[in-house]
Amino acid sequence: MSGISLSDKAFSNEKNFAKEISSQLSAIILANKSNQAIWLAIRQFANYAIENSYWGFEETIIFKLDEVVIPSSGSKQRVSLLDNENGPFTRSEVAQISVALQEDRLSLQHKVMVKLAMKFGLRPIQMALLREEDVYYDSKVFAWFINIPRVKGKVAQLRRNENNFLLRQLPQELADDIQALIASESDRSLCDLDGIRRPRPLFKRSAANKHYLNDKKLVEYAWHQSSKLISASFNQYIQPKLNIKSAYIKDESGNPTPLKINAYRFRYTLGTRMVLEGKTPEEVAIALDHSSTASVSHYFRYNRDLIDFIDNTFDSSIMLSNSVARWEGYIIDDDDDAVKGTFVRGKDLINLGKCLKKSQCEWHPSVSCYGCGQFRPFKNADHASQLKVIEAERDFVRNNSSGPVQNQLDEAYEGALQIVEAQKFIIREV
């Protein structure tokens, strides 16, 4: 990075810095276009700086780097929307993460972090600024809400401006998890050096930040986890605990590498999904807390390339293999007595599999099983018929309701679809 030289203007604001640093990094890539390792190293550096909220490093830098053409690699492969390591999660990967969350592999705190990232695409700094008081129940509309601090744009002043928040409705399941997290830490006394109680963050440090305790302007944040700590939680705890293998990236020995899981990948997933759902630039910008539609233009610019890429390179065997990978070890024979559990029956009362839950399930009967980690589907059951049932119910709910039921049906649909594809693979192998 010795070749980088920034002007005084670059340090006047983050937007100028991002524009200038991305231009210089792009120039380094072009000057070394025969060496793809340099491009990969620069990209990793940029991703690291963004994930850790370094001043001036914005998401737009990544997308600017993606526009640099390297002759030795097809340009479409470098579009961020198609980056299997740092780009959006695939549908199969989202389904795998959803199932893993149901299996209680994570602590309650880390589970809430992942769910907030999945639902709202929050940056680590936004999670770091959240407080218990930001979550509340509105008895007039019978729903839970969360005030999310804005951190970008001219109005962004952290928590100093009472209007600097985005109000979002919480799915009931996520609201329950947040309330359980708050309750689990209710006995903690968060005071300053004078014994005065300070604001209670949603994600608390194990011990107060001593530097902040001695700073009158920062003492209010003494118990908040920093964005760096939250990013580290994803890398050091959440990713290893979920233990999901990538279906696309392998190490030097040909073994699948761990699926990279961080908050920004969930942001890119949300942005990509919204574009493919037909949302407007204004809607995407608001959802991702961007100050203007210019900051989300890359999602729309590459939408056509994404569709073309899928059309040109789709390989059904890869999809089938991913389906098997997701349900590997879960699909069982009808007469497998080694698996203890209650039978799950579909709408026609035909056995679909077994449920390992010992307590009563509050989810949608038989339908939501396909999104639950406690479900063990039968290898030869008619999951294709159940998929049609789930699809019909999902369409009905989309047109008549919203909230947690819709989310459960979406997860169930993806899970049922994966099982149907896995069955095809199994039959073909036999």
C-alpha positions as CSV (number, residue, x, y, z in Angstrom):
1,M,0.0,0.0,0.0
2,S,3.1,2.3,-0.2
3,G,1.9,3.7,-3.5
4,I,-1.2,5.3,-1.9
5,S,-1.1,9.1,-1.5
6,L,-4.3,10.9,-0.4
7,S,-5.0,14.6,-0.7
8,D,-6.1,16.8,2.1
9,K,-9.6,16.9,0.6
10,A,-9.9,13.1,1.1
11,F,-9.8,13.7,4.9
12,S,-12.5,16.4,4.9
13,N,-15.3,13.8,4.9
14,E,-15.9,10.0,4.6
15,K,-17.5,10.3,1.1
16,N,-14.4,12.0,-0.4
17,F,-12.1,9.5,1.4
18,A,-14.1,6.5,0.0
19,K,-14.0,8.0,-3.5
20,E,-10.3,8.7,-3.5
21,I,-9.1,5.5,-1.8
22,S,-11.2,3.3,-4.1
23,S,-9.7,5.1,-7.1
24,Q,-6.1,4.5,-5.9
25,L,-6.8,0.9,-4.9
26,S,-8.3,0.4,-8.4
27,A,-5.1,1.9,-10.0
28,I,-3.0,-0.6,-8.0
29,I,-5.0,-3.5,-9.3
30,L,-4.7,-2.3,-12.9
31,A,-1.0,-1.8,-12.5
32,N,-0.7,-5.4,-11.4
33,K,-3.5,-6.9,-13.5
34,S,-1.4,-10.0,-14.3
35,N,-1.3,-10.9,-10.6
36,Q,-4.7,-11.8,-9.3
37,A,-3.3,-12.4,-5.8
38,I,-2.9,-8.6,-5.5
39,W,-6.5,-8.0,-6.4
40,L,-7.6,-10.6,-3.9
41,A,-5.4,-9.1,-1.2
42,I,-6.7,-5.6,-1.8
43,R,-10.3,-6.8,-1.6
44,Q,-9.6,-8.6,1.7
45,F,-8.1,-5.5,3.0
46,A,-11.1,-3.4,2.0
47,N,-13.5,-5.9,3.5
48,Y,-11.6,-6.0,6.8
49,A,-11.7,-2.2,7.0
50,I,-15.4,-2.0,6.3
51,E,-16.3,-4.8,8.7
52,N,-14.4,-3.1,11.5
53,S,-16.0,0.3,10.7
54,Y,-12.7,2.1,9.9
55,W,-13.3,5.8,9.2
56,G,-13.9,6.5,5.5
57,F,-14.3,2.8,4.5
58,E,-17.8,2.4,3.0
59,E,-19.5,-0.5,1.2
60,T,-19.2,1.5,-2.1
61,I,-15.4,0.9,-2.1
62,I,-16.0,-2.9,-2.6
63,F,-18.3,-2.3,-5.5
64,K,-15.9,0.1,-7.1
65,L,-13.2,-2.5,-6.9
66,D,-15.5,-5.0,-8.6
67,E,-15.8,-2.8,-11.6
68,V,-12.0,-3.1,-12.3
69,V,-11.6,-5.6,-15.2
70,I,-8.8,-8.2,-15.0
71,P,-8.3,-9.8,-18.4
72,S,-7.4,-13.2,-16.9
73,S,-10.8,-13.6,-15.2
74,G,-14.3,-13.2,-16.6
75,S,-15.6,-9.9,-15.4
76,K,-18.9,-11.4,-14.2
77,Q,-17.1,-13.6,-11.8
78,R,-15.8,-10.6,-10.0
79,V,-19.1,-8.8,-9.6
80,S,-19.7,-8.6,-5.9
81,L,-23.1,-10.1,-6.2
82,L,-21.5,-13.3,-7.4
83,D,-18.7,-13.4,-4.9
84,N,-19.1,-16.8,-3.0
85,E,-16.8,-15.7,-0.2
86,N,-17.8,-12.1,0.6
87,G,-21.0,-11.5,-1.5
88,P,-24.6,-12.3,-0.7
89,F,-25.6,-15.7,0.6
90,T,-27.2,-18.1,-1.8
91,R,-30.8,-19.4,-1.0
92,S,-29.3,-22.7,0.1
93,E,-26.8,-21.0,2.5
94,V,-29.6,-18.9,4.0
95,A,-31.6,-22.0,4.6
96,Q,-28.6,-23.8,6.2
97,I,-28.1,-20.8,8.5
98,S,-31.8,-20.8,9.4
99,V,-31.8,-24.4,10.3
100,A,-28.6,-24.1,12.4
101,L,-30.2,-21.2,14.4
102,Q,-33.0,-23.6,15.3
103,E,-30.5,-26.1,16.8
104,D,-29.3,-23.7,19.6
105,R,-25.7,-23.9,18.5
106,L,-25.3,-20.2,19.5
107,S,-25.5,-18.3,22.8
108,L,-28.7,-16.2,23.0
109,Q,-26.7,-13.0,22.4
110,H,-25.0,-14.3,19.3
111,K,-28.3,-15.7,18.0
112,V,-29.9,-12.3,18.3
113,M,-27.0,-10.7,16.5
114,V,-27.4,-13.1,13.5
115,K,-31.2,-12.7,13.4
116,L,-30.9,-8.9,13.4
117,A,-28.4,-9.0,10.6
118,M,-30.6,-11.4,8.6
119,K,-33.8,-9.4,9.0
120,F,-32.6,-5.9,8.7
121,G,-29.0,-6.0,7.3
122,L,-27.6,-4.1,10.2
123,R,-24.0,-3.0,10.2
124,P,-21.9,-3.9,13.3
125,I,-21.9,-0.3,14.4
126,Q,-25.7,-0.2,14.4
127,M,-25.8,-3.3,16.6
128,A,-23.2,-1.7,18.9
129,L,-25.4,1.4,19.4
130,L,-28.7,-0.5,20.2
131,R,-30.1,-0.3,23.7
132,E,-32.7,-2.2,25.6
133,E,-35.0,0.9,25.4
134,D,-35.0,0.7,21.6
135,V,-37.2,-2.4,21.7
136,Y,-40.8,-1.9,22.8
137,Y,-44.3,-3.4,22.4
138,D,-47.2,-1.3,20.9
139,S,-50.4,-2.5,22.5
140,K,-52.5,-0.5,20.0
141,V,-51.3,-2.6,17.0
142,F,-50.3,-5.7,19.0
143,A,-46.8,-5.7,17.6
144,W,-43.1,-5.4,18.7
145,F,-40.9,-2.6,17.3
146,I,-37.3,-1.7,17.3
147,N,-35.7,1.8,16.8
148,I,-32.5,1.2,14.8
149,P,-29.8,4.0,15.0
150,R,-28.8,5.5,11.7
151,V,-25.1,5.8,11.1
152,K,-24.8,7.2,7.6
153,G,-25.7,10.4,5.8
154,K,-26.1,14.0,6.9
155,V,-28.7,13.2,9.6
156,A,-26.5,10.5,11.1
157,Q,-25.4,11.7,14.6
158,L,-25.2,8.3,16.4
159,R,-27.6,8.5,19.3
160,R,-27.4,12.3,19.8
161,N,-30.4,13.1,17.6
162,E,-33.7,11.7,18.8
163,N,-34.9,11.7,15.1
164,N,-31.9,9.7,14.0
165,F,-33.6,6.3,14.1
166,L,-35.3,3.9,11.7
167,L,-38.5,2.3,13.2
168,R,-38.9,-1.4,12.2
169,Q,-41.5,-4.0,13.2
170,L,-40.0,-7.1,14.8
171,P,-41.1,-10.6,14.0
172,Q,-42.6,-12.2,17.1
173,E,-39.9,-14.9,17.3
174,L,-37.1,-12.3,17.1
175,A,-38.9,-10.1,19.7
176,D,-39.1,-13.1,22.0
177,D,-35.4,-13.8,21.7
178,I,-34.5,-10.2,22.4
179,Q,-36.8,-10.1,25.5
180,A,-35.2,-13.3,26.7
181,L,-31.7,-11.8,26.2
182,I,-32.7,-8.7,28.2
183,A,-34.2,-10.8,31.0
184,S,-31.1,-12.9,31.2
185,E,-29.0,-9.8,32.0
186,S,-31.5,-7.9,34.1
187,D,-29.5,-8.4,37.3
188,R,-26.4,-6.8,35.9
189,S,-25.7,-3.3,37.4
190,L,-24.2,-1.1,34.7
191,C,-22.8,1.9,36.6
192,D,-20.0,4.4,36.1
193,L,-17.1,5.1,38.5
194,D,-19.4,7.2,40.7
195,G,-22.0,4.4,40.9
196,I,-24.4,6.2,38.6
197,R,-26.5,3.9,36.4
198,R,-25.7,4.3,32.7
199,P,-27.8,3.3,29.6
200,R,-28.3,-0.4,29.1
201,P,-27.1,-1.5,25.7
202,L,-28.6,-4.5,24.0
203,F,-25.2,-6.1,23.5
204,K,-23.2,-5.5,26.7
205,R,-19.5,-5.7,27.4
206,S,-18.3,-8.1,30.0
207,A,-16.6,-5.2,31.7
208,A,-17.0,-1.5,31.1
209,N,-14.6,0.4,28.8
210,K,-12.3,2.2,31.2
211,H,-11.4,4.8,28.7
212,Y,-15.0,5.7,28.2
213,L,-15.7,5.8,32.0
214,N,-13.2,8.6,32.3
215,D,-14.6,10.6,29.3
216,K,-17.8,12.7,30.0
217,K,-18.8,12.6,26.3
218,L,-18.4,8.8,26.0
219,V,-19.4,7.5,29.4
220,E,-22.9,6.8,28.1
221,Y,-21.4,4.1,25.9
222,A,-19.1,2.6,28.5
223,W,-21.1,-0.7,28.5
224,H,-21.7,-0.9,24.8
225,Q,-19.8,-3.5,22.8
226,S,-17.9,-1.8,20.0
227,S,-18.5,-2.5,16.4
228,K,-15.1,-4.2,16.3
229,L,-16.1,-6.6,19.1
230,I,-19.4,-7.5,17.3
231,S,-17.5,-8.1,14.0
232,A,-15.1,-10.3,16.0
233,S,-18.1,-12.2,17.4
234,F,-19.2,-13.2,13.9
235,N,-15.7,-14.3,13.0
236,Q,-14.5,-16.0,16.2
237,Y,-17.7,-17.4,17.7
238,I,-20.7,-17.4,15.4
239,Q,-19.0,-18.8,12.3
240,P,-17.2,-21.7,14.1
241,K,-20.3,-22.5,16.2
242,L,-22.6,-22.7,13.2
243,N,-20.0,-24.8,11.4
244,I,-21.5,-24.6,7.9
245,K,-19.3,-25.6,5.0
246,S,-19.1,-23.7,1.8
247,A,-20.5,-25.4,-1.3
248,Y,-18.3,-23.3,-3.6
249,I,-14.9,-22.7,-2.0
250,K,-12.4,-25.4,-1.3
251,D,-9.0,-25.4,0.3
252,E,-5.8,-26.7,-1.3
253,S,-6.7,-30.3,-0.5
254,G,-10.1,-30.0,-2.2
255,N,-12.0,-29.9,1.1
256,P,-14.8,-27.3,1.5
257,T,-13.9,-24.3,3.6
258,P,-16.0,-22.9,6.4
259,L,-18.8,-20.7,5.1
260,K,-17.8,-17.1,5.9
261,I,-20.4,-15.4,8.0
262,N,-20.4,-11.7,8.8
263,A,-22.9,-8.9,9.1
264,Y,-22.1,-7.4,5.7
265,R,-22.9,-10.6,3.9
266,F,-26.4,-10.4,5.3
267,R,-26.6,-6.7,4.1
268,Y,-25.6,-7.7,0.6
269,T,-28.1,-10.6,0.7
270,L,-31.0,-8.2,1.7
271,G,-30.1,-5.7,-0.9
272,T,-29.9,-8.3,-3.7
273,R,-33.1,-10.0,-2.6
274,M,-35.0,-6.7,-2.6
275,V,-33.8,-5.9,-6.2
276,L,-34.9,-9.3,-7.4
277,E,-38.2,-8.8,-5.7
278,G,-38.8,-5.6,-7.8
279,K,-38.2,-3.0,-5.0
280,T,-37.4,0.5,-6.0
281,P,-34.0,2.2,-5.4
282,E,-35.6,4.4,-2.7
283,E,-36.9,1.3,-0.9
284,V,-33.5,-0.4,-1.0
285,A,-31.7,2.7,0.2
286,I,-34.1,3.2,3.2
287,A,-33.9,-0.5,4.1
288,L,-30.1,-0.5,4.1
289,D,-29.8,3.0,5.8
290,H,-28.1,4.7,2.9
291,S,-28.4,8.5,2.5
292,S,-29.1,8.3,-1.2
293,T,-30.1,5.9,-4.0
294,A,-26.6,6.4,-5.5
295,S,-25.2,4.2,-2.8
296,V,-27.4,1.3,-3.8
297,S,-27.1,1.7,-7.6
298,H,-24.7,-1.2,-7.8
299,Y,-27.4,-3.7,-6.8
300,F,-29.5,-2.6,-9.8
301,R,-26.5,-2.2,-12.2
302,Y,-25.6,-5.8,-11.7
303,N,-29.0,-7.3,-11.6
304,R,-29.0,-8.0,-15.3
305,D,-25.5,-9.5,-15.1
306,L,-26.7,-11.7,-12.2
307,I,-29.6,-13.1,-14.2
308,D,-27.4,-13.7,-17.3
309,F,-24.8,-15.4,-15.1
310,I,-27.4,-17.8,-13.6
311,D,-28.9,-18.5,-17.1
312,N,-25.4,-19.2,-18.6
313,T,-23.7,-21.2,-15.9
314,F,-26.5,-23.0,-14.0
315,D,-25.6,-26.6,-13.3
316,S,-28.4,-28.6,-11.7
317,S,-26.0,-31.1,-10.3
318,I,-24.5,-28.4,-8.1
319,M,-27.9,-27.4,-6.8
320,L,-28.7,-31.0,-6.1
321,S,-25.5,-31.6,-4.3
322,N,-26.1,-28.5,-2.2
323,S,-29.6,-29.8,-1.3
324,V,-28.1,-33.1,-0.1
325,A,-25.4,-31.2,1.8
326,R,-28.1,-29.2,3.7
327,W,-30.0,-32.3,4.8
328,E,-27.1,-34.7,5.1
329,G,-27.5,-36.9,8.1
330,Y,-31.2,-35.7,8.5
331,I,-32.9,-37.7,5.8
332,I,-33.8,-41.2,7.2
333,D,-35.5,-44.4,6.1
334,D,-39.2,-44.9,7.1
335,D,-38.3,-48.0,9.2
336,D,-35.3,-46.4,11.0
337,D,-36.1,-47.2,14.6
338,A,-32.8,-45.7,15.8
339,V,-34.3,-42.3,15.4
340,K,-36.7,-41.7,18.3
341,G,-39.4,-39.1,17.8
342,T,-43.0,-38.5,17.0
343,F,-44.4,-38.9,13.5
344,V,-45.1,-35.8,11.4
345,R,-48.0,-36.2,9.1
346,G,-49.0,-34.1,6.1
347,K,-52.4,-32.8,5.1
348,D,-53.3,-36.2,3.8
349,L,-52.2,-37.9,7.1
350,I,-49.3,-39.6,5.4
351,N,-46.1,-39.8,7.4
352,L,-43.5,-37.3,6.3
353,G,-40.8,-37.9,8.9
354,K,-40.1,-37.7,12.6
355,C,-39.9,-34.7,15.0
356,L,-37.2,-34.9,17.8
357,K,-38.7,-32.2,19.9
358,K,-39.8,-33.4,23.4
359,S,-41.9,-30.3,24.1
360,Q,-45.0,-29.1,22.4
361,C,-44.3,-27.2,19.2
362,E,-45.9,-23.8,18.8
363,W,-45.1,-23.6,15.0
364,H,-47.4,-24.3,12.1
365,P,-48.2,-28.1,12.2
366,S,-46.2,-30.2,9.6
367,V,-45.5,-27.1,7.4
368,S,-42.9,-25.4,9.6
369,C,-41.1,-28.7,10.2
370,Y,-39.2,-28.2,6.9
371,G,-37.5,-25.1,8.4
372,C,-36.7,-26.8,11.8
373,G,-33.5,-28.5,12.7
374,Q,-35.5,-31.1,14.8
375,F,-37.2,-32.5,11.7
376,R,-35.9,-35.8,10.2
377,P,-37.7,-36.3,6.9
378,F,-38.3,-39.8,5.5
379,K,-36.3,-40.6,2.4
380,N,-39.3,-41.9,0.4
381,A,-42.1,-39.6,1.6
382,D,-44.1,-37.5,-0.8
383,H,-42.4,-34.2,0.0
384,A,-43.3,-32.8,-3.4
385,S,-47.0,-32.8,-2.5
386,Q,-46.3,-31.1,0.8
387,L,-44.2,-28.5,-1.1
388,K,-47.3,-27.6,-3.1
389,V,-49.3,-27.3,0.2
390,I,-46.6,-25.0,1.7
391,E,-46.5,-22.9,-1.5
392,A,-50.2,-22.4,-1.5
393,E,-50.3,-21.4,2.2
394,R,-47.3,-19.1,1.7
395,D,-49.1,-17.3,-1.2
396,F,-52.2,-16.9,0.9
397,V,-50.3,-15.4,3.8
398,R,-48.4,-13.1,1.6
399,N,-51.6,-11.7,0.2
400,N,-53.5,-11.5,3.5
401,S,-51.0,-11.1,6.4
402,S,-47.4,-10.5,7.4
403,G,-45.0,-11.0,10.3
404,P,-43.6,-14.2,11.8
405,V,-46.0,-16.6,10.1
406,Q,-44.8,-15.4,6.7
407,N,-41.2,-15.8,7.7
408,Q,-41.8,-19.4,9.0
409,L,-43.5,-20.3,5.7
410,D,-40.6,-18.9,3.7
411,E,-38.1,-21.0,5.6
412,A,-40.4,-24.0,5.4
413,Y,-40.7,-23.6,1.6
414,E,-36.9,-23.4,1.1
415,G,-36.4,-26.5,3.3
416,A,-39.1,-28.5,1.5
417,L,-37.7,-27.4,-1.9
418,Q,-34.2,-28.6,-0.8
419,I,-35.6,-32.0,0.3
420,V,-37.4,-32.5,-3.0
421,E,-34.2,-31.8,-4.9
422,A,-32.2,-34.0,-2.5
423,Q,-34.6,-36.9,-3.2
424,K,-34.0,-36.5,-7.0
425,F,-30.2,-36.7,-6.3
426,I,-30.6,-39.8,-4.1
427,I,-32.8,-41.6,-6.7
428,R,-30.4,-40.8,-9.4
429,E,-27.4,-42.1,-7.4
430,V,-29.3,-45.3,-6.6
